[in-house]
Each structure stands twice: as structure tokens, then as C-alpha cells.
Amino acid sequence: MISRATYWAMLKWTWHQYHPMEDIVWLKQMFRQELDLRPPSLAKIGENSILIHDEAGSPIAHAALSNRWRSSEINSVVVDPNHRGRGLTHKLLEQFGGGRLFSYTRDVRLQSTLLKAGFEQRLYPGVLTLLNIGISRIAMFFWMIVTLEFRRIFHQFRHLLNYKLFIRL
Ligand SMILES: CC(C)(COP(=O)(O)OP(=O)(O)OC[C@H]1O[C@@H](n2cnc3c(N)ncnc32)[C@H](O)[C@@H]1OP(=O)(O)O)[C@@H](O)C(=O)NCCC(=O)NCCS
């Protein structure tokens, strides 16, 4: 078993345009498997995406930023199941730098990493941000109906009260 430091040193960092086809195929597969994430039909890799690749160049972790007026939302945080438990969420969050950032998550591992990265748990993100999130979530809800993602809708509704807000100003 190699140490975390050695493992991290082997990884490559890219913002986007690495292996576009392989990356997007992998991301869609992750979204398909993980019902807490958005539907695979909305998977995209753009200039606000962060990807980590292994030493062979295959994608193994992803996170994205969405502009929410005066804030940015960290979303779609996912680590390939074969690489979980090695602290990759720390490496993803490190890439986001400053600004007003927030994330909604019910995953205790991501919550733990957010707290260690200086985020704090809050109940309310501010009126403009809340409005922006509300519009985007309603749009996504209708998109999931159109694309027949009923299992995902049911899963997310079932856990709605477990999602917690973390903010770093
Ligand atoms: C959430 C996810 C990205 C975490 O990735 P991971 O590789 O398993 O997590 P990490 O190894 O980076 O661990 C993060 C921290 O959680 C901690 N942790 C692990 N289990 C924990 C638990 N039960 N309670 C609290 N903290 C826990 C770890 O100790 C680690 O902290 P440390 O590095 O300071 O010791 C990954 O599990 C995943 O892809 N899940 C599916 C998609 C998802 O639900 N994403 C979140 C919604 S946006």
C-alpha cells in the first residue's frame, strides 16, 4: 500500500480538454451510478470543471463550479469507486481557490472535507443565491421528468432534508 503523498504525487491535474471523449464517458457513467448527482444527460466538462487523472491518464475524480450570481456552487463532486478513501476530495477542493463558495451535500465524507477546508455549515445562503438555486433546481426537476429519471427524483426527494449547506466566504 503506497502512502497518500506518493499516491497524490502520481496524479495529474487538468481543468478541461484532457481526453475529452474518455472523460465525458466516465463522467456520465459516474452520474448514472450516483443518484445524488445530476442526471447523466447533463454531464459536461467545461472551463469550470476539475478532473483528476491517474498515472495512466484515466479520469478518477471530478468536481464543477456553477455561477450563482455573487456566489459559486461546488457540485457534481465524484470520485471513482476504485479510488475512494484516499483523500481525493481534499485535492479537488484545493483547486477552487477563493471567492464566495458553497455546496449542498448529504455525504459525510464531503462534509468532513468541506469543514477542514474552512467551510461552515449554514441554514441560509442569502436571498439572491437561494433564488438562483431554486430556479436551477426546478429546471433540473422538469428535465428529470422529461428524461424519465424517476428513480433519481424519488431518491433525491427522499433525502431532501438530509442535504446540508456549507459556505466559505
Ligand atoms: C463523496 C465522495 C466524493 C468522497 O470521496 P472519498 O474519496 O470517498 O473521500 P475522501 O477519501 O476524500 O475522504 C474525505 C474525508 O471523509 C472522512 N470520512 C470518511 N468516512 C467518514 C464518515 N463516516 N464520517 C465522517 N467523515 C468520514 C475521511 O476521513 C476523509 O477525511 P481525512 O482525509 O481528513 O481523513 C465519494 O464518496 C463519492 O464520489 N460519492 C458519490 C457521489 C456523491 O455522493 N457526491 C457528493 C454529492 S455532490
The ligand as an SDF file (V2000), in Angstrom:
LIG
                    3D

 48 50  0  0  0  0  0  0  0  0999 V2000
  -18.3170   11.8970   -1.6660 C   0  0  0  0  0  0  0  0  0  0  0  0
  -17.0440   11.3450   -2.3010 C   0  0  0  0  0  0  0  0  0  0  0  0
  -16.6310   12.2970   -3.4180 C   0  0  0  0  0  0  0  0  0  0  0  0
  -15.9490   11.2600   -1.2250 C   0  0  0  0  0  0  0  0  0  0  0  0
  -14.7800   10.7600   -1.8120 O   0  0  0  0  0  0  0  0  0  0  0  0
  -13.7880    9.8110   -0.9910 P   0  0  0  0  0  0  0  0  0  0  0  0
  -12.6020    9.5510   -1.8410 O   0  0  0  0  0  0  0  0  0  0  0  0
  -14.5570    8.6100   -0.5430 O   0  0  0  0  0  0  0  0  0  0  0  0
  -13.4680   10.6790    0.2910 O   0  0  0  0  0  0  0  0  0  0  0  0
  -12.0560   11.0570    0.8900 P   0  0  0  0  0  0  0  0  0  0  0  0
  -11.1320    9.8920    0.9030 O   0  0  0  0  0  0  0  0  0  0  0  0
  -11.5740   12.2760    0.1720 O   0  0  0  0  0  0  0  0  0  0  0  0
  -12.4440   11.3420    2.3890 O   0  0  0  0  0  0  0  0  0  0  0  0
  -12.8580   12.5810    2.8090 C   0  0  0  0  0  0  0  0  0  0  0  0
  -12.8490   12.6410    4.3090 C   0  0  0  0  0  0  0  0  0  0  0  0
  -14.0190   11.9680    4.8370 O   0  0  0  0  0  0  0  0  0  0  0  0
  -13.6470   11.3300    6.0390 C   0  0  0  0  0  0  0  0  0  0  0  0
  -14.6420   10.2930    6.3310 N   0  0  0  0  0  0  0  0  0  0  0  0
  -14.7220    9.0600    5.7990 C   0  0  0  0  0  0  0  0  0  0  0  0
  -15.7940    8.4310    6.3080 N   0  0  0  0  0  0  0  0  0  0  0  0
  -16.3940    9.3000    7.1630 C   0  0  0  0  0  0  0  0  0  0  0  0
  -17.5480    9.2350    7.9950 C   0  0  0  0  0  0  0  0  0  0  0  0
  -18.3120    8.1380    8.0590 N   0  0  0  0  0  0  0  0  0  0  0  0
  -17.8850   10.3330    8.7340 N   0  0  0  0  0  0  0  0  0  0  0  0
  -17.1340   11.4460    8.6880 C   0  0  0  0  0  0  0  0  0  0  0  0
  -16.0160   11.5680    7.9100 N   0  0  0  0  0  0  0  0  0  0  0  0
  -15.6680   10.5000    7.1630 C   0  0  0  0  0  0  0  0  0  0  0  0
  -12.2760   10.7910    5.7640 C   0  0  0  0  0  0  0  0  0  0  0  0
  -11.5740   10.5350    6.9620 O   0  0  0  0  0  0  0  0  0  0  0  0
  -11.6530   11.9320    4.9670 C   0  0  0  0  0  0  0  0  0  0  0  0
  -11.0490   12.8840    5.8060 O   0  0  0  0  0  0  0  0  0  0  0  0
   -9.4460   12.9540    6.0010 P   0  0  0  0  0  0  0  0  0  0  0  0
   -8.8410   12.8130    4.6290 O   0  0  0  0  0  0  0  0  0  0  0  0
   -9.2170   14.3180    6.5580 O   0  0  0  0  0  0  0  0  0  0  0  0
   -9.1060   11.8380    6.8930 O   0  0  0  0  0  0  0  0  0  0  0  0
  -17.2770    9.9110   -2.8660 C   0  0  0  0  0  0  0  0  0  0  0  0
  -17.6700    9.0640   -1.8310 O   0  0  0  0  0  0  0  0  0  0  0  0
  -18.2970    9.8590   -3.9910 C   0  0  0  0  0  0  0  0  0  0  0  0
  -17.9380   10.0180   -5.1540 O   0  0  0  0  0  0  0  0  0  0  0  0
  -19.5910    9.6130   -3.6460 N   0  0  0  0  0  0  0  0  0  0  0  0
  -20.6490    9.5190   -4.6450 C   0  0  0  0  0  0  0  0  0  0  0  0
  -21.0470   10.8590   -5.2050 C   0  0  0  0  0  0  0  0  0  0  0  0
  -21.5800   11.7930   -4.1400 C   0  0  0  0  0  0  0  0  0  0  0  0
  -22.4370   11.4310   -3.3590 O   0  0  0  0  0  0  0  0  0  0  0  0
  -21.0420   13.0360   -4.1260 N   0  0  0  0  0  0  0  0  0  0  0  0
  -21.4400   14.0290   -3.1620 C   0  0  0  0  0  0  0  0  0  0  0  0
  -22.6050   14.8060   -3.6050 C   0  0  0  0  0  0  0  0  0  0  0  0
  -22.1490   16.2660   -4.5010 S   0  0  0  0  0  0  0  0  0  0  0  0
  1  2  1  0
  2  3  1  0
  2  4  1  0
  2 36  1  0
  4  5  1  0
  5  6  1  0
  6  7  2  0
  6  8  1  0
  6  9  1  0
  9 10  1  0
 10 11  2  0
 10 12  1  0
 10 13  1  0
 13 14  1  0
 14 15  1  0
 15 16  1  0
 15 30  1  0
 16 17  1  0
 17 18  1  0
 17 28  1  0
 18 19  1  0
 18 27  1  0
 19 20  2  0
 20 21  1  0
 21 22  1  0
 21 27  2  0
 22 23  1  0
 22 24  2  0
 24 25  1  0
 25 26  2  0
 26 27  1  0
 28 29  1  0
 28 30  1  0
 30 31  1  0
 31 32  1  0
 32 33  2  0
 32 34  1  0
 32 35  1  0
 36 37  1  0
 36 38  1  0
 38 39  2  0
 38 40  1  0
 40 41  1  0
 41 42  1  0
 42 43  1  0
 43 44  2  0
 43 45  1  0
 45 46  1  0
 46 47  1  0
 47 48  1  0
M  END
$$$$
